[in-house]
């Protein structure tokens, strides 16, 4: 009947309008959620299971950032994940930074967690009480303090440079101990032949400053801003794996709580000042006195970059280039 036909057509139109409004509303909600997620700043903090890294991760989460932390010890990492995730968007991943295969696996896990990265904070490192040669043939102090940050940065370059209109920041924790190193021994960069605990650590911390200096130069065109900082003498478990002299020194030293250097790291990650210039060296929210002459050697920075690239390529790692 004509009347029934008109009624059915009218009902269909009403149903189509209702479905259309529902889909429009759903799209708006999903778009808003995507926009919020896109606008949330993302940071990686290595060595986040305790000490400076943990304090830094907590502060960034408190500020509303999405933070991905890394840790070596499974139990400490799990405890930190439970604690900080209760405060906001926090994920904890586990890797041993003396192993480049684990660092590469970690980078893959990070890429599965986020499609962009605003800040990469290299805090993990440490000192050893003796020469330890890893299964990959690298020296553990050199591997954890330089090779791991070098490889992780290269692995995450696509995330750091995903937005050509925005800058990203790479921040490394160095140490005033870099001053004890009289440059890089190019005959033995890893201290494999002649090992001294304090000197190997000092050279590794010199190396991270040189890495940041060269990264600042190479990454400028891609919007990467890179800085290093001195944390001070901090009350952490830093010396737990050091030799007797290192442990005795730390036990008797005047120390600051990890929240103090964490404050500078968060400031470098979030403040306008942290985005200005590149290749600078900070302490307590201020540009530190000029680092050693060896730490400002651009030729050494370039040679160290080349050495690290060759070494990692020899371990089967394919590096993204700046």
CORHU-V354008 format. One line per field, one symbol per residue. phi: phi as a letter, one per 20 degrees, with the letter a starting at -180 (. if undefined). psi: psi as a letter, one per 30 degrees, with the letter a starting at -180 (. if undefined). burial: + if it has 16 or more other C-alpha atoms within 10 Angstrom, else -. A space follows every 50 residues. Layout:
phi->???
psi->???
burial->???
This chain:
phi->.gfffffffffffffffffffffffffffffffffffffffccdcemeea lfffffgffffgenfecddcbeegffffffgffeffereccdddaefedf ffffffgffffeebdbbebddedfrpcceafceffeneefffffecffff fffffdgfffdfdfececcccdedafffffeeneefebgelfecdcgfff fffffffffffffffgffegfenedcccbdenedfbegegdefgffffff feffddfffffffffffffdegffeemameccblmcffggfggffdefff ffffffffffffffeneedfde
psi->keeeeeeeeeeeeeeeeeeeeeeeeeeeeeeeeeeeeefkkkkkjlhgfl beeeeeeeeeeegglkkjlllekeeeeeeeeeeefffajkkklkkjgfjf eeeeeeeeeeffflflkekjjjekblllflkjklffglkeeeeefeeeee eeeefgeeefgejfflllkkkkjblfffffkhlkjffiegheejkkeeee eeeefeeeeeeeeeeeeefefggkkklllkfajkiagegeglleeeeeee fflklllffefeeeeeeeffleefgkalglklkhglkllklleefgjeee eeeeeeeeeeeeefggkjkkk.
burial->----------------------------------------++++++++++ +++++++++++---++++++++----+--++--+---+++++++++++++ +-++-++--+-----++++++++++++++++------+++++++++++++ +++++++-++++----+++++++++++++++-++----++++--+-++++ +++++++++++++++++-++-++++++++++++++--++--+---++--+ -------+++++++++++++---++--++++++++-----++-+++---+ +++++--++--+----+-+---
